[in-house]
Amino acid sequence: MSTDSQVIANIVAAFANVERPQHFCNYLHCEECAEHDAVLVSHDRETLTVDHVANPGWDPIGFCSAQGKAYYLPSLAQFALQGSADDSPYLMQLIHHLEGNGARNALVSYCSQRQRRAVAAFLEHVVETRTPYLADNDPFDQVLRTYGYWSADT
C-alpha cells in the first residue's frame, strides 16, 4: 500500500508540466466568476491554501477550466489527504471535481494517460486508506464511479 506522501509525489510528478493559465475562470462572465478567477490568479500551487477552496458553496475550482484544475491538482490532492483518515476537510469536494460531468469530464479529457493513471492511483489510495470516512459519508459509489472515468484506457 502506498503512503499519502508517495501518492502526492506521483500526482506532483505527473502534473509538474501543466502550465499556469493566465486566467482560470471565465472572469468576464459575471461578478462571481471574476472573484473566483481573482483568487486563483493571485495564488500559485505553493500559496493556494485549503481555506481558499474548502467552502463547498464558494469553491473557485468549480468554475475553473480543465487546465486550471490540472494546474492546481497537486495542491488539491494534498488538501484532500490532510487530516486523519476519518476526517478530511477537502476530500469529497475534490472527488466531486474529479467526477465532473461523468464520462464527458473535461478534466479527464484534458489529462494525459500518465496524469489519468496518477489520479486513478490517488483514488485507489483513498479507497484503501479512507474507508471509514467514505463509509460514514456514503460516497463510496461516487468514488468508484469516478475511479472508472480516470482508469478507463489507462
MODELLER restraints for C-alpha pairs under 7 A, 6 or more apart:
rsr = mdl.restraints
at = mdl.atoms
rsr.add(forms.Gaussian(group=physical.xy_distance, feature=features.Distance(at['CA:2:A'], at['CA:125:A']), mean=6.96, stdev=0.5))
rsr.add(forms.Gaussian(group=physical.xy_distance, feature=features.Distance(at['CA:4:A'], at['CA:81:A']), mean=6.89, stdev=0.5))
rsr.add(forms.Gaussian(group=physical.xy_distance, feature=features.Distance(at['CA:7:A'], at['CA:122:A']), mean=5.91, stdev=0.5))
rsr.add(forms.Gaussian(group=physical.xy_distance, feature=features.Distance(at['CA:8:A'], at['CA:74:A']), mean=6.80, stdev=0.5))
rsr.add(forms.Gaussian(group=physical.xy_distance, feature=features.Distance(at['CA:8:A'], at['CA:77:A']), mean=6.72, stdev=0.5))
rsr.add(forms.Gaussian(group=physical.xy_distance, feature=features.Distance(at['CA:8:A'], at['CA:78:A']), mean=6.32, stdev=0.5))
rsr.add(forms.Gaussian(group=physical.xy_distance, feature=features.Distance(at['CA:10:A'], at['CA:118:A']), mean=6.10, stdev=0.5))
rsr.add(forms.Gaussian(group=physical.xy_distance, feature=features.Distance(at['CA:11:A'], at['CA:74:A']), mean=5.68, stdev=0.5))
rsr.add(forms.Gaussian(group=physical.xy_distance, feature=features.Distance(at['CA:11:A'], at['CA:118:A']), mean=5.52, stdev=0.5))
rsr.add(forms.Gaussian(group=physical.xy_distance, feature=features.Distance(at['CA:11:A'], at['CA:119:A']), mean=6.88, stdev=0.5))
rsr.add(forms.Gaussian(group=physical.xy_distance, feature=features.Distance(at['CA:12:A'], at['CA:74:A']), mean=5.13, stdev=0.5))
rsr.add(forms.Gaussian(group=physical.xy_distance, feature=features.Distance(at['CA:14:A'], at['CA:114:A']), mean=6.27, stdev=0.5))
rsr.add(forms.Gaussian(group=physical.xy_distance, feature=features.Distance(at['CA:14:A'], at['CA:115:A']), mean=5.17, stdev=0.5))
rsr.add(forms.Gaussian(group=physical.xy_distance, feature=features.Distance(at['CA:14:A'], at['CA:118:A']), mean=6.62, stdev=0.5))
rsr.add(forms.Gaussian(group=physical.xy_distance, feature=features.Distance(at['CA:15:A'], at['CA:70:A']), mean=6.83, stdev=0.5))
rsr.add(forms.Gaussian(group=physical.xy_distance, feature=features.Distance(at['CA:15:A'], at['CA:71:A']), mean=6.84, stdev=0.5))
rsr.add(forms.Gaussian(group=physical.xy_distance, feature=features.Distance(at['CA:15:A'], at['CA:74:A']), mean=6.98, stdev=0.5))
rsr.add(forms.Gaussian(group=physical.xy_distance, feature=features.Distance(at['CA:15:A'], at['CA:115:A']), mean=6.48, stdev=0.5))
rsr.add(forms.Gaussian(group=physical.xy_distance, feature=features.Distance(at['CA:18:A'], at['CA:70:A']), mean=6.74, stdev=0.5))
rsr.add(forms.Gaussian(group=physical.xy_distance, feature=features.Distance(at['CA:18:A'], at['CA:71:A']), mean=5.38, stdev=0.5))
rsr.add(forms.Gaussian(group=physical.xy_distance, feature=features.Distance(at['CA:19:A'], at['CA:71:A']), mean=6.56, stdev=0.5))
rsr.add(forms.Gaussian(group=physical.xy_distance, feature=features.Distance(at['CA:20:A'], at['CA:68:A']), mean=6.99, stdev=0.5))
rsr.add(forms.Gaussian(group=physical.xy_distance, feature=features.Distance(at['CA:20:A'], at['CA:71:A']), mean=5.99, stdev=0.5))
rsr.add(forms.Gaussian(group=physical.xy_distance, feature=features.Distance(at['CA:21:A'], at['CA:67:A']), mean=6.98, stdev=0.5))
rsr.add(forms.Gaussian(group=physical.xy_distance, feature=features.Distance(at['CA:21:A'], at['CA:68:A']), mean=6.30, stdev=0.5))
rsr.add(forms.Gaussian(group=physical.xy_distance, feature=features.Distance(at['CA:23:A'], at['CA:37:A']), mean=6.43, stdev=0.5))
rsr.add(forms.Gaussian(group=physical.xy_distance, feature=features.Distance(at['CA:23:A'], at['CA:41:A']), mean=6.36, stdev=0.5))
rsr.add(forms.Gaussian(group=physical.xy_distance, feature=features.Distance(at['CA:24:A'], at['CA:37:A']), mean=5.56, stdev=0.5))
rsr.add(forms.Gaussian(group=physical.xy_distance, feature=features.Distance(at['CA:24:A'], at['CA:40:A']), mean=6.61, stdev=0.5))
rsr.add(forms.Gaussian(group=physical.xy_distance, feature=features.Distance(at['CA:24:A'], at['CA:41:A']), mean=6.96, stdev=0.5))
rsr.add(forms.Gaussian(group=physical.xy_distance, feature=features.Distance(at['CA:24:A'], at['CA:64:A']), mean=5.20, stdev=0.5))
rsr.add(forms.Gaussian(group=physical.xy_distance, feature=features.Distance(at['CA:24:A'], at['CA:65:A']), mean=5.71, stdev=0.5))
rsr.add(forms.Gaussian(group=physical.xy_distance, feature=features.Distance(at['CA:24:A'], at['CA:68:A']), mean=5.15, stdev=0.5))
rsr.add(forms.Gaussian(group=physical.xy_distance, feature=features.Distance(at['CA:25:A'], at['CA:33:A']), mean=6.17, stdev=0.5))
rsr.add(forms.Gaussian(group=physical.xy_distance, feature=features.Distance(at['CA:25:A'], at['CA:37:A']), mean=5.14, stdev=0.5))
rsr.add(forms.Gaussian(group=physical.xy_distance, feature=features.Distance(at['CA:25:A'], at['CA:63:A']), mean=5.74, stdev=0.5))
rsr.add(forms.Gaussian(group=physical.xy_distance, feature=features.Distance(at['CA:25:A'], at['CA:64:A']), mean=4.78, stdev=0.5))
rsr.add(forms.Gaussian(group=physical.xy_distance, feature=features.Distance(at['CA:25:A'], at['CA:65:A']), mean=5.93, stdev=0.5))
rsr.add(forms.Gaussian(group=physical.xy_distance, feature=features.Distance(at['CA:26:A'], at['CA:33:A']), mean=6.10, stdev=0.5))
rsr.add(forms.Gaussian(group=physical.xy_distance, feature=features.Distance(at['CA:27:A'], at['CA:33:A']), mean=4.95, stdev=0.5))
rsr.add(forms.Gaussian(group=physical.xy_distance, feature=features.Distance(at['CA:27:A'], at['CA:34:A']), mean=4.03, stdev=0.5))
rsr.add(forms.Gaussian(group=physical.xy_distance, feature=features.Distance(at['CA:27:A'], at['CA:37:A']), mean=5.87, stdev=0.5))
rsr.add(forms.Gaussian(group=physical.xy_distance, feature=features.Distance(at['CA:28:A'], at['CA:34:A']), mean=6.46, stdev=0.5))
rsr.add(forms.Gaussian(group=physical.xy_distance, feature=features.Distance(at['CA:33:A'], at['CA:63:A']), mean=6.87, stdev=0.5))
rsr.add(forms.Gaussian(group=physical.xy_distance, feature=features.Distance(at['CA:36:A'], at['CA:60:A']), mean=4.68, stdev=0.5))
rsr.add(forms.Gaussian(group=physical.xy_distance, feature=features.Distance(at['CA:45:A'], at['CA:72:A']), mean=5.88, stdev=0.5))
rsr.add(forms.Gaussian(group=physical.xy_distance, feature=features.Distance(at['CA:45:A'], at['CA:75:A']), mean=5.85, stdev=0.5))
rsr.add(forms.Gaussian(group=physical.xy_distance, feature=features.Distance(at['CA:50:A'], at['CA:79:A']), mean=5.94, stdev=0.5))
rsr.add(forms.Gaussian(group=physical.xy_distance, feature=features.Distance(at['CA:53:A'], at['CA:59:A']), mean=4.81, stdev=0.5))
rsr.add(forms.Gaussian(group=physical.xy_distance, feature=features.Distance(at['CA:53:A'], at['CA:60:A']), mean=6.27, stdev=0.5))
rsr.add(forms.Gaussian(group=physical.xy_distance, feature=features.Distance(at['CA:53:A'], at['CA:61:A']), mean=6.90, stdev=0.5))
rsr.add(forms.Gaussian(group=physical.xy_distance, feature=features.Distance(at['CA:54:A'], at['CA:89:A']), mean=6.97, stdev=0.5))
rsr.add(forms.Gaussian(group=physical.xy_distance, feature=features.Distance(at['CA:54:A'], at['CA:90:A']), mean=5.93, stdev=0.5))
rsr.add(forms.Gaussian(group=physical.xy_distance, feature=features.Distance(at['CA:56:A'], at['CA:93:A']), mean=6.87, stdev=0.5))
rsr.add(forms.Gaussian(group=physical.xy_distance, feature=features.Distance(at['CA:61:A'], at['CA:69:A']), mean=6.59, stdev=0.5))
rsr.add(forms.Gaussian(group=physical.xy_distance, feature=features.Distance(at['CA:62:A'], at['CA:97:A']), mean=6.78, stdev=0.5))
rsr.add(forms.Gaussian(group=physical.xy_distance, feature=features.Distance(at['CA:66:A'], at['CA:106:A']), mean=5.95, stdev=0.5))
rsr.add(forms.Gaussian(group=physical.xy_distance, feature=features.Distance(at['CA:66:A'], at['CA:107:A']), mean=4.70, stdev=0.5))
rsr.add(forms.Gaussian(group=physical.xy_distance, feature=features.Distance(at['CA:66:A'], at['CA:110:A']), mean=6.37, stdev=0.5))
rsr.add(forms.Gaussian(group=physical.xy_distance, feature=features.Distance(at['CA:76:A'], at['CA:94:A']), mean=6.83, stdev=0.5))
rsr.add(forms.Gaussian(group=physical.xy_distance, feature=features.Distance(at['CA:79:A'], at['CA:90:A']), mean=5.93, stdev=0.5))
rsr.add(forms.Gaussian(group=physical.xy_distance, feature=features.Distance(at['CA:80:A'], at['CA:88:A']), mean=6.14, stdev=0.5))
rsr.add(forms.Gaussian(group=physical.xy_distance, feature=features.Distance(at['CA:80:A'], at['CA:89:A']), mean=6.70, stdev=0.5))
rsr.add(forms.Gaussian(group=physical.xy_distance, feature=features.Distance(at['CA:80:A'], at['CA:90:A']), mean=4.58, stdev=0.5))
rsr.add(forms.Gaussian(group=physical.xy_distance, feature=features.Distance(at['CA:80:A'], at['CA:91:A']), mean=4.05, stdev=0.5))
rsr.add(forms.Gaussian(group=physical.xy_distance, feature=features.Distance(at['CA:80:A'], at['CA:94:A']), mean=6.70, stdev=0.5))
rsr.add(forms.Gaussian(group=physical.xy_distance, feature=features.Distance(at['CA:81:A'], at['CA:88:A']), mean=6.45, stdev=0.5))
rsr.add(forms.Gaussian(group=physical.xy_distance, feature=features.Distance(at['CA:81:A'], at['CA:91:A']), mean=6.76, stdev=0.5))
rsr.add(forms.Gaussian(group=physical.xy_distance, feature=features.Distance(at['CA:82:A'], at['CA:88:A']), mean=6.08, stdev=0.5))
rsr.add(forms.Gaussian(group=physical.xy_distance, feature=features.Distance(at['CA:85:A'], at['CA:129:A']), mean=6.55, stdev=0.5))
rsr.add(forms.Gaussian(group=physical.xy_distance, feature=features.Distance(at['CA:85:A'], at['CA:130:A']), mean=4.98, stdev=0.5))
rsr.add(forms.Gaussian(group=physical.xy_distance, feature=features.Distance(at['CA:85:A'], at['CA:133:A']), mean=6.50, stdev=0.5))
rsr.add(forms.Gaussian(group=physical.xy_distance, feature=features.Distance(at['CA:86:A'], at['CA:130:A']), mean=6.64, stdev=0.5))
rsr.add(forms.Gaussian(group=physical.xy_distance, feature=features.Distance(at['CA:86:A'], at['CA:132:A']), mean=6.13, stdev=0.5))
rsr.add(forms.Gaussian(group=physical.xy_distance, feature=features.Distance(at['CA:86:A'], at['CA:133:A']), mean=4.66, stdev=0.5))
rsr.add(forms.Gaussian(group=physical.xy_distance, feature=features.Distance(at['CA:87:A'], at['CA:133:A']), mean=6.52, stdev=0.5))
rsr.add(forms.Gaussian(group=physical.xy_distance, feature=features.Distance(at['CA:95:A'], at['CA:143:A']), mean=6.67, stdev=0.5))
rsr.add(forms.Gaussian(group=physical.xy_distance, feature=features.Distance(at['CA:98:A'], at['CA:146:A']), mean=6.71, stdev=0.5))
rsr.add(forms.Gaussian(group=physical.xy_distance, feature=features.Distance(at['CA:99:A'], at['CA:105:A']), mean=6.94, stdev=0.5))
rsr.add(forms.Gaussian(group=physical.xy_distance, feature=features.Distance(at['CA:99:A'], at['CA:146:A']), mean=4.95, stdev=0.5))
rsr.add(forms.Gaussian(group=physical.xy_distance, feature=features.Distance(at['CA:103:A'], at['CA:149:A']), mean=6.14, stdev=0.5))
rsr.add(forms.Gaussian(group=physical.xy_distance, feature=features.Distance(at['CA:108:A'], at['CA:116:A']), mean=6.84, stdev=0.5))
rsr.add(forms.Gaussian(group=physical.xy_distance, feature=features.Distance(at['CA:108:A'], at['CA:150:A']), mean=6.45, stdev=0.5))
rsr.add(forms.Gaussian(group=physical.xy_distance, feature=features.Distance(at['CA:113:A'], at['CA:154:A']), mean=5.85, stdev=0.5))
rsr.add(forms.Gaussian(group=physical.xy_distance, feature=features.Distance(at['CA:116:A'], at['CA:150:A']), mean=5.35, stdev=0.5))
rsr.add(forms.Gaussian(group=physical.xy_distance, feature=features.Distance(at['CA:116:A'], at['CA:151:A']), mean=6.65, stdev=0.5))
rsr.add(forms.Gaussian(group=physical.xy_distance, feature=features.Distance(at['CA:116:A'], at['CA:154:A']), mean=6.91, stdev=0.5))
rsr.add(forms.Gaussian(group=physical.xy_distance, feature=features.Distance(at['CA:117:A'], at['CA:151:A']), mean=6.39, stdev=0.5))
rsr.add(forms.Gaussian(group=physical.xy_distance, feature=features.Distance(at['CA:117:A'], at['CA:154:A']), mean=6.04, stdev=0.5))
rsr.add(forms.Gaussian(group=physical.xy_distance, feature=features.Distance(at['CA:119:A'], at['CA:150:A']), mean=6.63, stdev=0.5))
rsr.add(forms.Gaussian(group=physical.xy_distance, feature=features.Distance(at['CA:120:A'], at['CA:147:A']), mean=5.73, stdev=0.5))
rsr.add(forms.Gaussian(group=physical.xy_distance, feature=features.Distance(at['CA:120:A'], at['CA:150:A']), mean=5.39, stdev=0.5))
rsr.add(forms.Gaussian(group=physical.xy_distance, feature=features.Distance(at['CA:120:A'], at['CA:151:A']), mean=5.47, stdev=0.5))
rsr.add(forms.Gaussian(group=physical.xy_distance, feature=features.Distance(at['CA:123:A'], at['CA:147:A']), mean=6.10, stdev=0.5))
rsr.add(forms.Gaussian(group=physical.xy_distance, feature=features.Distance(at['CA:134:A'], at['CA:140:A']), mean=5.75, stdev=0.5))
